[in-house]
Amino acid sequence: MSLDPDVIVDRRRLKRKIGFWRIIAFVAVAVALIVAIMAGRGVQDLVDKNRPHIARITIQGFIAPDRKLTELIEKVAKDDHVKGVIVAIDSPGGATTGGEAIYEALRKLSAAKPTTAYVSSLAASAGYLIALGTDHIVARRNAITGSIGVLVQWGDVSALLDKVGVKFEEVKSTPLKAEPNPFKPASPEAKAMLDRMIRDSYEWFVGLVAERRGLTPERAHELADGRVVTGHQAVDLKLVDAMGGEETAKTWLESKGLPKDLPVHDWKPRRSDSAWPLAESAAAAVTRGVLSALGLDGLAAEAGSLDGLMSVWHLGRAENARNSGGIAQ
């Protein structure tokens, strides 16, 4: 029996429609499962944090002013379910003001509940400054720490401009306005101005080291010569309290009266709410590419957030040291 051509066409159309809706149904089920799994994780995380626990706040990479991180620290300080805090640090340092803000937030947190810093591999310069904000510092034996100091850097491309025949001119209100300038060598007066600024910030940093580590100002200045040291050396120098891992930090919290069976849960700041995430990602990718070409990979993530003064160990060395587990020579 032969079928009418119109019937055959209709059946084919019906099959195509059924196939299309089957695909839609499959995708919908898959999305629903993913959403359910993620929601389940979120619910579980909420349940965990509504029970007594130790909070872990992780600070990694280049340190820049970070309002969401300081808000998170304030939230942890107010949460009655958090009985103690481990601040896990893995950072070469960064912007001095960024370290200052986090340090102050951690001091307020420490007034509310016991806090300890744990240095897994690197806490130099502003990274060490942040560790000072806690009540107790634990570091791995071969972790890198120290590098107490402040710097400001700029480029001088004036010789390059001379070679390509470009002349830089300016009119300004006073000689020190907008100095130093990368298009001409810095004047002695400009260098003296920057030196005064660096010294002011440096003395503040050294004062915190002396106060928080129970050192005399003279001894703090001796240690604040920019040197980096291992965790083992830092204990001998009284820059760190103990060698060990996160369990050592947890044991110290227990010595302050916390129950031994308290779980440790991560607390993380909420990140970008931008309406233009793709545009931001593209801009970040371009920035990372430029910085990588200049050999400054460590700055890529925070390129738009730097202030003038820096408390940072050499970023290239920091990356090598973290990858190799030792001090890069």
N, C-alpha and C positions, 0 to 999 in steps of 0.2 A: 504494500500500500504506500503510495507516494504522498508526501506532505505538501501542502500549499506553501509556496515560497514565502508568503507573508507570515505564515505560522513559524517557519524556520527562523526568519529574521527576528520575530518577537521573542522566541525562545533564547536566541543568542543575546539579545538585549537584556532579558531577564537574568541570564547567567552572569552577564557583566555587572549588572546592578547588585546581584547577590554577592559576587566576589568583592566589589567595592565596599559594601557594608560589612562584610566579614573582616576586611582589613581595618576599617574604622573601629570595629568592635575590639579587635585584637590590640590596636594601639591604645584605645581607651582603657582596657583592662590592664595593660602594661603600665600606663601612667598612674592608674589608681593604685597599683601595687607599689610603685615607687613612692608615691605620696604617702601611702600607709606606712611603709617602712621608715621613711624620713620622719613622719609624725610620731611613729612609735619611739624612734630614737630621741626625738625632742621631749616626748612625755617621760621617757625613762630618765633622761637627763634632769628634767624638772623634779621627778620623784627623788632622785639621788640627792639633789641639792636642797630638798626640803627635809633632809635628815641630817643629824650631826656629822660633820666631816671636816677634813683638812682641804683647804683650797690651794690649788697650784696655779700660779700666774706665771706664764712664760714670756720672757722678754728676749727677743732674738734680733740679730742683724744691727744695722745702723740705727742709732737712736736719734729721733727727731721729736719735736713737740708733738704730742699725741693726746688730744683731748679725750678721745674715747677710752684710752688706756687709763688715764687718771680718773675718769668717771667710774670705770670698772673697779679700780682700787677703792674708791669711796663707797661703792655699792657693797663690796666685800666687807669693808669695815663695819657697815651697818647691819649686815646679815647675821642674825643670832644663830643660824645653823652652822656657820663657819666658826670653828673652835681654834683654828690656827692656820697659818699661811706659809707655803713654801714658794719663794720667788726664784724660779729657774732662769738663770741668766746665761746667754751665749751671745756675747756682743763685743766688738772691738771698740765700742764707744760711739761718739757722734757729736751732735750739736750740744753745746754746754747748757743752753737753756732747756733743751729736752731732758737732759739728765737731772737738772735742777728741779724741774716740775715733778718728775717721777720720784725723786728723792723726797721731796716735801710731802707728796701723797703717801709714800711708804712710812714716813715718820708718824703721820696721823693714824695710819693703819696700825702701826706698832703700839700706839697708845691705847688701842682698843682691844688687841689680841696679840698673842706671841707670833712673831714672824722670823723666818730664817731664809737666808739666800743660799742657793745651791749653784755652784759654778761647775758646769759639766766639762767645758773645754776652754772657754774664753770669757773673761770679764775685765777688760782693760779700760783705762781712762774713765769716760762717762759710764761705762759698764760697771767699773769698780765703784764709782760714785753712787750708783743705784744700790749696789750691795750694802754700802754704808747706811742706807736708810732702814735696813732691817736690824733685828736685835742680835743676830748671830750669822756668821758666814762660814759655809762649808765649801770646800773645793776639792776636786780630784787632785791626786798627787802631781800629775803632769799637766794640769790645767794652767792656762796663762792668765796672769793678772798683774795689777800694778799700772804702769804707764801714767802716773799721776802728773797732770800738767794740762796746759791750755795752749793753743796755737791759733794763728790766723795766717792764711796763705793766699797769694794772688799770683797771677802770671804777668810777665813783662814781654809783650810782643813788639816792642818799639823797634828792635833790630830788624824784625821781619818786615815791618811797615816801611822802614828805610829801604830795604832791598827791593820791594815791589813798587816803591815810589808813592806811598800814601802818607800824607801828612795829617796829623791830628791837631786840631785847634780847639780852644775853649775860652769861654768868658765866664768867670764865677765871682761870687761876692767876696770870698776870702781865700787865702792860699791853701788852707786845709780842707776846704769843701770838696767832697767826693774824692778823697784820697784814701788809699792808694789807687792809682789809675793804671790799668793794664797797658795803656797805649804810650806810657812814658815811664822812665825809671822813677822810683819813689824817692822823694826828697828826704834829707836827714830829719826835717821837722815832722814829716808824715810818719817816718819810722819811729821817732820818739813818741809821737801820739799813740801809735799802736802798742808800743812797748808799755806805756803807762796803763793802757786798757788791759793788756794781757796780764800785767803784774797784779792789777786789782782783782781780776778773776782768779788768778793763780793763788793768791794769798787766801781768798775765800775757800778754795778747794782744799788747800793745805790745812786751813783751820778746821775744816770738817773732819779731815783724816785724824788730826790730833785729838779733837773732841770725841769722836766716835770710837777710836781705837785706844784711847787712854795713853796717848804719847805726849811727850813734851813738844812744844813748838819747834825746838831745835832738831829733835829726832825726826819729826814729821817732815821738816825741810830736807833732811838728809835723804829720806826715802823718796821724796818727791822730785827726783832728778830725771824723771822720764823713763826709768828702767822698767823692764818687764821681768817678772819672776814666775817660777813654777808655784803650784799650790804648796808643795813641800817647803820651798824657801819662804813663801808668804806666811806660813805658820810660825817659822822661826823669827821672822821679822815683825810678828804680831799684826800683820795686815789681814790675816785670816784666822779664824778660831780653831778649825779642825779640818783634817783631811778625810775624804770619804765620798760616798754617793748620796743619792736621795734618801736612802734608808737611814744614813747618819743624821741627816737633817730632820727626818721624822722622829728619830730617837730623841733628839734634843727637844723637840716640841713635847714629846711625852714626859720629859723630865720637868716640864713646866706645868704638869698636872693633866695633860690630855690623856684620855683612855688609849690603850695600846691597839685596840682593834678599829680605830677610826679609819675609814677609807679616804683616799685622796682623789679629789675630782678636779678636773680642769675648769677654770673660769677664763673665758675669752671675750674680748670686746667685740661688739657688733661693728662691722665694717661698712663700706660705702653704701649710701642710700641714693646714689646718683641716678638721675633719670637718663644719663648718657653713658652707660657702662662701656659700650663698644668704642665710643670716641675716646674715653679715658684710657682704655686698654691700648688703643692705637697710639695715642700720645706717649704712653708709658713705654711701649715697644720701641718707638723712635728714640726716646731718651736713653733707654738701655743700650741700644745699638751704638749711639754716639759715645756714651761713657765706656762701653766695652772697647771701642776702637782706641780710646785714650788710655786704656789699661786701668780704668777705675770702676770695675764691676761692682765693688762693694757699695758704691754710691747710687747704683741704678734705681733701687726701690724707693729711695728717699730724695731723689734729685730736686724736687720742687719744695723741699721743706727745710733747707739749711739756713741757720742763722750765721752771723759773722764769726763768732768764736766757736772753736772746735775743741772737744776733749776726746781725742780718738787716737788709737794706735794706728800705725801704717796699714791702710786697708788692704793693699796687695799682700803684705806679709800675713795679715790676719786671715785672709782666705786660704793661703798656703798652709798656715799653721793648723787651721781647723781641718783641712783635708788630710794632712799628714799626721796629726795628733801630737806634733811637737812644735818647737820654736823654729820659724823659718830664718835661716841665716842670710 
